[in-house]
Amino acid sequence: MTLAQRVEAALVRAALALVRALPAVAASDLGGAVARTLGPLLPVSRVAETNLRHALPELDATARRRVIRRMWDNLGRTVAEFPHLPALRECPAGPGWEIEGADVLRALAGRGGAAIFFSGHIGNWELLPPAAAAYGVAFASVYRAAKNPLIDAVITDLRASATGVAMPRYPKGAAGARQTLAHLAAGGRVAMLMDQKMNDGIPVPFFGRTAMTAPALAALALRFRCPVIPAHVERLGPARLRIIVEAPLDLPATGDRAADIASLTGTVNATLERWIRGCPEGWLWLHHRWPRPHESGYDSGHGRAAGNA
C-alpha cells in the first residue's frame, strides 16, 4: 500500500466522519451546497454539457446549466447521505424513504429464486440495496471497485452496514461474471447499474443514438428465465427519497439468442431513458456514455453514432 493511498483513505474517512456527525438533513444540505457551487466549475462538467446537447437538444443553454447545477446538487447530497444510510428508514415524512411497488418486492420475497434488478446513477442510487433488504430481498451487486483498496473497503463496510445483511459484491470483468453466474444459478439475486458505457458491449439505442451497452444482464436473464426488475430512486428533498420498483420486464423468446439479447438490452436502455427524461437533473450526466469524436461510430454531422441513422 502506498503512502498516497493511505493519506487519501484517511482524508475520506475524516470527511465521512464529519458528515456523519451532522444530522442527515444538514449533511445532505452541506453536500448539496458544496457540490452545486464547485461542480459546475470543474472541467468534467463539459462532458455533461455535451451529453445534454446531444440527448436533450430541446434544452437551451440556460436550461442545460440549470440541469448541470442541480445534477451536482444531487450528487453532493448522495455522497453526504452515504454515511447516514444505515439510519435512514422507511417513514411517511422527514428523513428516510418511501416506496412505490413494494408488492413486487413482497412477491419476490415470497416466491424466492433468482432475479436481476437494474437501475442507474439516478437520485440516491445507494439507497436501493438497503430498501430492498428491508423487504427481505437482499441482493448481490456487480460493481466497479475503487482504485484505492482502502477506500473500497470503507465503501464496502458502509454498504454492508446499511443493508444489515452480508451480501457478495462482484467486480466487473470475467471473474465477476463467473461469480454472478454461479450466484444466480444458486437462486440468488443480483443488481446491476446499467447506465455506463462498455466498450466491448453491444450497440443499443439510448436517447436516439447508439450506445455501447453491457449485454450480460440480458444474457443471464434469458439463460435463467428469471425476473428482470427495474428500480430507481427519486429525490424528494434532503435525505428524503422515493424508491420506485416496477413490474418485471417481459422476456423475449424468439429462439434467436442474439436478437433476444439485443431486444432486452434495448428495453433496459429505453427504461433508463424514460426515467432520465422524467427528471434530467437526477441522472449523473458525467459519464462518456456515447462514442466520442475520436472513437469509431461517431457521426459528427448528425450527432448520432454511425450505422444507427
Residue, then its C-alpha position, 0 to 999 in steps of 0.5 A: m500500500t502506498l503512502a498516497q493511498r493511505v493519506e487519501a483513505a484517511l482524508v475520506r474517512a475524516a470527511l465521512a466522519l464529519v458528515r456523519a456527525l451532522p444530522a442527515v438533513a444538514a449533511s445532505d444540505l452541506g453536500g448539496a451546497v458544496a457540490r452545486t457551487l464547485g461542480p459546475l466549475l470543474p472541467v468534467s462538467r463539459v462532458a455533461e454539457t455535451n451529453l445534454r446537447h446531444a440527448l436533450p437538444e430541446l434544452d437551451a443553454t440556460a436550461r442545460r446549466r440549470v440541469i448541470r447545477r442541480m445534477w451536482d446538487n444531487l450528487g453532493r447530497t448522495v455522497a453526504e447521505f452515504p454515511h447516514l444510510p444505515a439510519l435512514r428508514e422507511c417513514p411517511a415524512g422527514p428523513g428516510w424513504e418511501i416506496e412505490g411497488a413494494d408488492v413486487l418486492r413482497a412477491l419476490a420475497g415470497r416466491g424466492g429464486a433468482a432475479i436481476f434488478f437494474s437501475g442507474h446513477i439516478g437520485n440516491w442510487e445507494l439507497l436501493p440495496p438497503a430498501a430492498a433488504a428491508y423487504g427481505v430481498a437482499f441482493a448481490s451487486v456487480y460493481r466497479a471497485a475503487k482504485n484505492p483498496l482502502i477506500d473500497a473497503v470503507i465503501t464496502d463496510l458502509r454498504a454492508s452496514a446499511t443493508g444489515v445483511a452480508m451480501p457478495r459484491y462482484p467486480k466487473g470483468a470475467a471473474g465477476a461474471r463467473q461469480t454472478l453466474a454461479h450466484l444466480a444459478a444458486g437462486g440468488r439475486v443480483a443488481m446491476l447499474m446499467d447506465q455506463k458505457m462498455n466498450d466491448g458491449i453491444p450497440v443499443p439505442f439510448f436517447g436516439r443514438t447508439a450506445m455501447t451497452a453491457p449485454a450480460l444482464a440480458a444474457l443471464a436473464l434469458r439463460f435463467r428465465c428469471p425476473v428482470i426488475p427495474a428500480h430507481v430512486e427519486r429525490l424528494g428533498p434532503a435525505r428524503l427519497r422515493i424508491i420506485v420498483e416496477a413490474p418485471l420486464d417481459l422476456p423475449a423468446t424468439g429462439d434467436r439468442a442474439a436478437d433476444i439479447a439485443s431486444l432486452t438490452g434495448t428495453v433496459n436502455a429505453t427504461l433508463e431513458r424514460w426515467i432520465r427524461g422524467c427528471p434530467e437533473g437526477w441522472l449523473w450526466l458525467h459519464h462518456r456514455w456515447p462514442r466520442p469524436h475520436e472513437s469509431g461510430y461517431d457521426s459528427g454531422h448528425g450527432r448520432a453514432a454511425g450505422n444507427a441513422 
